[in-house]
Amino acid sequence: MQIIDILTEEFHLRKEQVEHTITLLDDGKTIPFIARYRKEATGSLDDQLLRQLDTRLQYLRKLEQRKEEIRTAIAAQEKLTPELEQQIQAAKTLVETEDLYLPYRPKRKTRASAAIARGLEPLARLLMEQKPDLQPETAATTFVQPEQDVPDTTTALQGAMDILAEEMANDAALRKQMRRFTMLSGTLYARAVDDTAETPYRNYYAFQSPMEKLAGHRILAINRGEQENALKVSIQLPEGKGAAIVVRKYVKNQSASAQLVQAAAEDAFQRLLFPAVEREIRKSLTEEAETAAIKVFAANLRQLLLAAPLKNQTVLGVDPGYRTGCKLAVVDAIGTVLDTGVAYITLGEGIKMEQGKETIRRIMTQHHVTAVAIGNGTASREAEAVVSALLKTLPYPAAYMVVSEAGASVYSASKLAAEEFPEYDVSLRSAVSIARRLQDPLAELVKIDPQAIGVGQYQHDMPKKELSAALDGVVEDCVNGVGVDLNTASFSLLSHVAGINSTIAKNIVAYRTENGAFTDRKQLKKVSKLGPKAFEQCAGFLRIPNASNPLDNTAVHPESYAAAETVLQSCGFSLAAMSVQNHPELLNVSKQYGIAKLAEQAGVGIPTMQDIVQELAKPGRDPRDELPPPLLRSGDVMELNDLKPGMELMGTVRNITDFGCFVDVGVHEDGLVHISKICNRFIKHPLEVVQVGEVVKVWVIEVDAKRGRLSLTMISPKQA
């Protein structure tokens, strides 16, 4: 089956959708560009599906390349039969392909290869025939050659059995059957290396699970426990069943030679086949668990990046600390730093504490700060208590939020931060970053390695290449989905725009610095190294507020400007008026006129016309504005001991895993809502119901102050 046919079948798409998508990808078009501006070609496939299709395409191409390499290698040995070639061609995975190549792969020295070198292969063939009248001892006498390290018939027969055992273990069909049997009937066992040791893996000190029921997060936890020498792990089959499969396939009768073949079969299973299958299965399960974990991490990251910004507010960022004090940074509504300082408010009482409080009160009133972002690291609890009390003394209303500072220290010590804030030390840069995270999560978090943001499970155990590719894809999709202000975007934000690499991003900033603000998208063509292909990819994602052409502040691509003007004229609206007002009524007018008719008049497809109308109705629209605002707090700080079972609270979802979600309810320790407590119906994964950043209502189930654990439910006690 051809690659296009496979993708068509697997993704349930039309053949032309797949063909056009592959053509666009091979032509170097970016996925955000394809998803947004080539909907007619792809049938409106979204960015996530396009990435899945691209990943699968690369795998299938790699598979075909490997098949060709294997065919060539076997043909060079003059052992490529029509039947084997057909089997290679029919293989659907790399594992199946490698199984077929196994008997022909150049090997390191083994017991079987040593026996072949001693001339014992003909004896192995005799034994495998299992003739009733064959006497193995008698047949072996012919192969006794002391000068070839075959001093007696016992050695000769053992060598022949070693050859048979390796051949059986390399049987591709048998390996496939053994893998299937192990997954259906095997059990994974985990045992403690030292059951008195206190480790995070105590839940797995006496663990067992059928292979087919193993959850991905358990596999990753067990793997880590094994790597840290806390656990011993093994897969076991029902007694005697595994070897019986090999024996049934190769033993034909009860003859003397058949008994030796049976011994070889049992040896093949015990020494070669099952250990190899066990390694393969554990590797396969790990890869599946990693793939699932990366998907969860990517979904969490997407939701975090697309969290609602806190617009039109001046924010105080607080990077808590003990000995060195809390670093402060005030940023205005567009993120410009207005003031910085240090307040010693987390250690003891006395003059320093009062001075620290006065510093915060002064800096807030001077700049009319209405929101405070407090980092959730060391001394966060103490800083939160002081800030919460201070807010009540202000002459105007203000609130605060505890913000994840994951990766902030990495960013603040980076070359990028030094270039952005050369006048501030590392800790003050961190305070600025914390404030900006509350204002615009997307613009600030793109400056940080996605792997350092910390919304996932076992992300540090993931294969770096696959994790990086997935997370970079999420960042790219989010940045382009929201759009970027060409005149205010940082180098980091620009470098994630479709078609723009780090060099071009730096050149855009340099051009902006030298020539002033962009007033027209066409000016991008003057930026060094930003050629026609890059312009095609990036132009639609870059916005210019107050541009001479109002369309430059929309997601309408320059290639569709004529179509956009046709729409406005046909529906009785003015392009010039777009710069001073939106046209929400255009949605109804265009529907009455007919989207299909407009598309035909403008010479574009219906999906493109629908996008154009949406943009003209609300130019410069930020999709995040439709989300609920972040949950700010202004009341007294609660401790874990303040919570009682049954208490109703509002909280923010901070992280999602396979087994549940973690919710910040304002007590420093995030509470776990187990997957079974998220809703009244069965769900396969928490992502079906909740997302990172979502504000949810929860009820307390149990408080374990000693272990710092909080159990919550999202199911109302009235419904339980």
N, C-alpha and C positions, 0 to 999 in steps of 0.2 A: 504494500500500500504506500502511495506517495505521501510525503510530509503534509502537503496541502489537504489531502483527503483525511489524514489522521486528525489534523487540527480541526477540520470542519466537523468531524464526528464527535470529537472529545468536547468541543466548546459549543456544540449545537448551533453552529452558524451556517450561513450560506457560503458556498464555495467562493463567490466573488468577493465577499467580505474579507475572507482570509487572504485571498490573492492580492487584493488592493492594499491590505495592511502590511503584508510582507514586502510589497514593492516600496511602500512609503518608508518602512524601517530600513530596508536595504539602501534607500536613497539618502539616508542620514537624517531623516526628519525625526524630531524629538517627540516623545510620547505626549507631553502636554499640547504641543502644536497639532498633532494628529487628532487627539481627542476633541480639541476645541474647533479647529478650522478645517478638518477634512472629514466631517460627519457623513457627507454624501458618499464618500468612498468606502468608509468602514461600516456604514449602517448605524452610526451614532454609538459606537463602542466607547465606554468610559475609560478613564486612565488606568483604573485598577485592572480591568479585564485586558486592556492592551498590554499591560506589564506581564500579566500571567501568560498571555499568548506568546509574548516575546521570549519569556523564560523557557517555555515549553518548546518553542521553535529552536532555540539555541541547543537545548538538550537533544532534540531529534537530529539536528545537524551533526552534533558531536557523535551521536550513536551511529549515523551513517558513515561518518569518517572512520570511526573505530572498526566498523564492519569491514570496510574496504582494506584497512590495515591488516586485519586478521586474515581475510581471504588471501591477500598477497603473501603473508608470512607462511600460511599453510601450503599455498601453491608452490612456494619456493622449496618446500620439503617434498613436493610431488605427492602430497597426500590429500589434496582437495578433490573429493568426489562430488558428483552432482547432488547426491543426497545431503552431504554436509553443507554444501553451498546453499542449498534450499533452506536448511535449518538456520544457518547464519542469517539469511535474508529475512526469515520469518521471526527472528528474535525481536521481542518488543522492548527489552531493557538492556542496559549495559551489563547487568549481572548475568542474564541469560547468555549474552554474547561472549562474555569472558568464560563462562562455564564450558561453552563449546570449544573455546580455544585452549582450555586447560591441558588436555592430553598432548597438545602440540607445542606448548609454551616451553622455551628453553629453561631447564631446571637446574637448581643447585644440586649438589650430590645428595642422593637419598638412598635408603636401603634398596629400593627398587632399581635405581640407576646403577648402583654398584653390582647388583645381581645380574643385570643385563650385560654390564661390562665383563662379567665373568662367564658369559655365554649360557646363561640359564633361562633365557626367554623361550627356547623350544620346549624345555621341560614344563614351563608354565602353560604353554599351549596344550601340551599333552594332558596335563591335569584338568584343564578347563573343559576338555572333551568329555570327561567323566565316563569313560567306557567301562562297563561292568567287569570286563576281563583284565583291565590294566592293573598291574601291581606297582604302585608308586615306588617302593623300595628298589625293585628290579629295574624299573625305567630310569631311576636316578643314578644307578651305577655307571651308566654311560657318561654322566656329566661330572663324575669325580675327577678333579684335576688339582692335585696339591699345589702345583706351581701357579695356579690361578686362584688360590685361596679357597678351594673347594676340596677339603681333605676327606670328606665322607658324604654318604647319602643324606644324612640328617641336614647337613649344611646346604646341600644342593636343593633339597625339598623346601627348606626354610626360605632360601633365596627365591625359588619359584613362587612361593606363597606371598612373599613381599611384593613381587611384580604384580600378581593378581590383586592384592589388596590396594595397591596404588591405582591400578586401572579401574577398580570398582569405585574408589573414592573420587575419581575424576570423571565418572559417568555423569554427563550433564542432566540427563533425564532423572537419574537417581537423586542427584543433589536437589533438583527442583521438587521432587516428591518428598524428600526428607525435610526440606524447608517448610512445605505445606503441612506435613504431619506434625512438625515441632510447633508450629504456630497454633494448630488446632488442639494438640494434646499435651504440649509441654507446659511446665510450670517454672516460673522464675523464683528463685530463693535468694534472699539477702539475709546475711547473718552478721552480727557484730564481731569485729576483730577483738574488741575488749568490751564486754557488756557492762563493765563498771564505769567506763569512761563517759563523761558528759560531753556529748557532741550534738550538733543540730540534727543528727540523723537517728535519734533515738526511736522514732516511729518505725524505722526499718531494721531494728536490731533482730527481730524475729518475723520477717516479712515473707509472704509468699502470695503469688497471684498467677492465675492462668494466663498464658502468654497473650491470648486474644483479648483479654480484658485490661491489659496494662494501660494506664493513663499516661499521657505524654509527660506531665509534670513529675510523675513518680519516676519515670525512666531517667529524667535529667537529674533528679535528686539522688537517686541510687548511683548513677554514674559519678556524680561529684563525691559522694561518700566513699565510693571505691577508690577514686583517684587520691583522696585524702587519707587513704589507708584506715578508714573507720569501718568499712563494710567488706565482706567477702560475698561475691555474687556468682551464681551459677544457674544454668538451665538444666532441668532434669525431665526425662521422659518416663512414661510408665515402664516398669521393670521388664526388660527383655524385648519390648515392642520395637525399638529402633533397629536393633541388630536383626530382628526377624524380617524386616522389610528387605534388607540386603540379602539375607539368606534365601528368601522366597524368590528373588529375582535371579540368583545365580546358581543355586543348588538344584540339580535335575533329578537325582536319585539317591540311593543309599550306598553306592559303591565306595570302595576304599579311597579312590581319588576324589569323590564327591565330599567325603568327610574332610579332606584337606582343603577343598574349596570352601566348605562351610567355615573352617577355622580361619581361612583367609578373609572371608566375608565378615566374620565377627571382629577380626583384627582391623579390617578396613573401617568398620563403623566406630569402634572404640578409639583407635589411634589416629585416624585421619579424617574420616567423613564427618562425624558428629562435632569434633572440636572446630572444624572449618565452618560447618553450618551454624554452630553456636556463635562464632565470631561474626559471621555474615549477618545473622538475624539481629544480634545486638547492635551491630553497626547500622543496619537498615532501620531498626526501631529508633535508634538515636537520631538518625537523619530525619525520620518522620516527625519525631518530637521536636527537633530543632526547627524544622520547617514550620510546624504549628506555632511554636513559641515565637519565631520571627514574625509570623502573621499577627499574633497578638500584640507583640511589641510595636509593629508597624501601625496597627489599628489604634493603639494607645497614643502613639506619637502623633498620628494624624489628628486625633481628637484634641490633644494638648495644644498642637500648633494652631488649630482652628478655633481655639477657645475665644469667647467674646472679649474684645479689648475693652479697657476702661477709658472711654474717650472724654475729652474736655475737662480733665481734672488735673490739678497739680498734685504730685505724689512724692511722699517722703520714703526713701528706701532705707531700711535699717539692716545692717549686717551685724548680727549680735556677736558679742565676745565677752570674755571675763576680764582677764588681766589688761588687755589692750583697749578695752572699752568697746562700745557699739559705734561702728562707723555709720555716718549719716550722709545722705545725698538727696537733695531736692531737685526734681526735674519738672519742667513745665508740661503743658498739654501735648507738645510735640516731641518731648524727650530731651530737650536742651537742659543741661545742668545749670541750676540757678545758685546753688549753695552747697557747701559740704561742712562736715564737722565731726566731732567725737563726743560721745556722752557715756560717762561711767555710771551705769544704772543697774548693773547686774550683780555687783558684789557688795554685800553689807549695807549699812545705813550711814548716815553722817553727811558731812559737808559735800564730799564728792558726789554722793547720790543726789542731793538737792541741786547741786550745780548742773548735773547731767539732766535732770528733769527740766530745769529752767532753760537749758540749751535747746532741748527739744521743743518746749513750749514757745520759746522765742522764734525759732526757725520756722515753726508751723504757722504762727500768727503773722510773721513778717511776709511770708509768701502765700498766705491763705491756703495752706495745704488742706485738702479735703479727704485724702486717702493715704493710708500708711501701708507699705508693704514690708513685712518682717520676714527675714530669712529663717528657714526652719532648722538651722544647724545648732551648734553649741550655744548655750545660753538663750535660746529662742524663748523658752518658757518664761524666764525672768524678764526678758525684754518685753514680751507680750503683756505681762501683768502691769508693768509700769506704763506702757503706752495706753492700754485700756483705761487705766485710771486717769491718765492725763487728758484723754479725749473729752472726759466729762467736765474738765475745767476750761475748755475753749469757749470763746464767745459765739461760736457758730458750730453747726453739726459736722462731724467728721467720723470716719470709720476706718477699720484696718482689716488686713487679711494676711494670714501666714502663707508665705509663698515658698514653693520648693526652690532650694538654691543648688540643686544638683547640677554640677558642671560649672557653677559660677566661679569657683576658685580657679578651675582650669582656664576658663576664659580670661579672668582678670590678670592672670600671669602670662598670658599669651602675647605674641608679637602683635597680633591684631588689636588687642586692648591697649597696648603701649602706643600704637600708632593713633588710635582713636582718642585716648586720654593721656597724652605724654605728661601732663602737669599733675596727675594724681598718682598716689601710690597704689599698690595692688589691692589693699582692703577697701579703699574708697571707690575704685573701679567696680568692685564687687557690689557695693551698696547701690551704685548707679544701675548696674545690671538687674539687681533685685527690684528696684523701682520700675524699670522699663518692662520687666516681665509681667507686672500687673497691668501696665498700660497697653502693651502690644506684645503678647506672647510670641507671635510669629516672627516679628521683626527682630526680637532679642534672641530667641532660642536658635535661630539659624546661624548664629555666631559660634555655636557650641557643637562639638562632635556629637551627633545624635546618640551615639552609644553611651555618652556621659550623662544624658538627661534622666535615665533611670526609670522608665515606665515600662516594665516588662518583667519576665521571670527568667532567671539564669542567663541574662544577656551576655555576661562575661564568659560564658561557656560556649557561646555560639561560634560557628565558623566565621571568621572575620570578613571574608570576601562576600559571602552570601548576606550576612547581616548588614554590612556596609551598603551593598547594592540595594537592598530592600529599603533601608532607612533613607538613603540619599534620594531614592525614588519618591518616597513619601514627602520629603522636604520639597523636592522639585514640584510635585503635584500641588502641594498646599500653596507654595509661593505663587505659582502661576494661576492657580484657581482664584486667589484673592486679588492678584494684580499688584504692581509695584509703582509707587510714585517715583518717577524718573529723577525728580529734582531733590528729593530728600532721602532716598534709599541709601543705606550703607553699602560699602563694597561687598560685604557678606551677603546681603539680601540680593543684590544685583547678580552675584555669581551663581545664584540658583535659578535665574530666569532662563527659559528655554533658549538655546543657541548662544548663551553668553558664558564663556569660561572665565577663570580668574584674571587672565591677562586683559580681556576685553572689559571686565568689570572695573579694573583699575584705570583703564583708559577712559571709561565713561566718567568716572569721578574726576580724573585729571582734566578732561575737557570741560566739565561743569565748573571746576575751580578756576580754570583759565578764561573761560568765555561767559560765565554766568549761567543762569538757569536756562534749561531748554524751553523753547516756546513752540516747537514743532517737531513731530516725530521724524520728519525727513532729515533733521539735523543729526540724527544718529548715524547717518551715512558718512558724516564727516569724522566720526570717531575712528581712530587708528585701529586697524585689523578687524573692524566690524563691516564685513563685506555683504554682498547681496543675500547670500544664504543665511547668514546670521541675522540680518535685518528681517528677512521673511519669518524666521523662527521667533524672534523676540518682540517685534514691534507691537503686536496685539496685546502683550502682557504688560507693557510699560505705559503708565498713565501720566498725563501732563495736565494738572489742574490749571485753569485759566489760560489754556492754550489758545492760539489764534483760531484754530479749528476745533470746535467743541468735541468733534469725534475723537480727538487725540486723548480725551479723558474717559474714553469708554473701552470696552473689550472688542469693539468692532475693528477688524483688521484693516489696514490701509488698502488692501486689495479689494475690500468690499465697501469703500467709501461711496462710490458711485451708486451702489445698490441702496445704501442707507439714505442717500439724498433722494433717490427715487421713491422710497417708502414715505419719507416726510412730505414730499410734494403730492403724492397720490392721496395721502390722508389729510392734507390741508394743514400741515405744520411747518414751522420754520426752523432751519438749521441754526440761524443766528440766535433764535430764542432759547436754544438749548443751554447756552452759556449762563443764562440768568434764571432758568426754571426747568423743572422736570416736566415730562409729558406722560404722566401715568394713564391719562385717558386714551393714549395711543394704543394701549392693549385692546380696549374695546372697539375702537375705530378700525384697527387693522383686522380684527376678527370679523367685523361686519363687512369690510371690503373683501376679505378672503386672503388668507396667508398664501394659498397656492397661486392665486392670481397675482399677488405682489411679487412672489418668487419668480414667476414667469416673466413679468414686466422687467424685473431687475436683473434677470439672467443668472440667478443663483438657485441652489437647491432649497427645499422647504426647511430642513433643519437649520441651515445657515440663516434663512429669513426669520425663523422663530427667534434665534439668538439675537439678530439685529434689532428686532422689535423690542425684545426684553431690555436691551442696552439703551435704546433710544428713550424708552419709557422712564428709565432711571439711570442716567449716565453716572459712571463712577461708583456704582453700587458695590458695597462691601458685603459679601454674603454672611459675614460674621455678625453683622448688625441685627440679624433676625434671631440670634441666639439670646437666651436669658443672660443678664449681666452677671459678673462674678459675685459670689456671696461675701459681702463685707460684714464684719462684726463690730459692735460698739459696746456690748455688755460686759459684765464681769467675766474674767477668765475662770473657766472651770478646771478642776483637777479630776483625774480618773476616779478618785474616791468620792467625788460629788455625785457620780452617776449611780442610779439604782435601776434594777430590772423593771421594764415596763415604761421607762421614761421616754418621751417623744422628743426627737431632736431633728434639726435640719443640718445637712452636711454636704460636702463636696466630694465627689468621687475622685480619688487621687491616682488609683492604679487598678488595673484589671488583670486577672490571671485566669487560668483554666478553671480553678476551683472556687472563684468568687471575686468580689471587688473590695477594695479598701477605701473607707470613707473617713474624711476629716470632719469631726464634729466639734472641733475646738478644744480638745483636751490633750493635744500634743501627740498622743499615740493614735494612729489611724485604726479604726475599728474594722473588723472583717465581717462582711456579709457573705455567708457561704452561698454557693450557687443555688442550694435548695431553699434559701430564704430570700431570694431576690423577687420572686413572684409566685403566684398560686399555681401556675401551669408548668409543665415540664419544659426545660430549655436545655439545649446541648452545650451552650456557652453563654457566659454573662454578657458578651458583646451583643447578643440578640436583644438585650433589654436596656443596658446602661452604657454610658460612655464617659471617658475621662473628662473632668471639668463639669459634669452635670450636677446640678443641685438636687438632692433627693431628701425625702423624709424617711427617717429610720426610727426604730425602737430598740432600746437596750435589752439584750437577752441575758448576758452574763458579764461581770466585771472581775478580772483576775489582776488585782493591783500588784501582787507579788511578782508576777511574770510580765506585767505591763501589757496585758492582753485584754481586748474588748471585743465581745461578740454582739453583732447587731442583726436586725432583720428589717427588710423593706416591706414585709407583709403586716398589715395592720392587725393588732390583737383582735379586732372585731371580726376579721376575715379568717383568722387562723383556726 
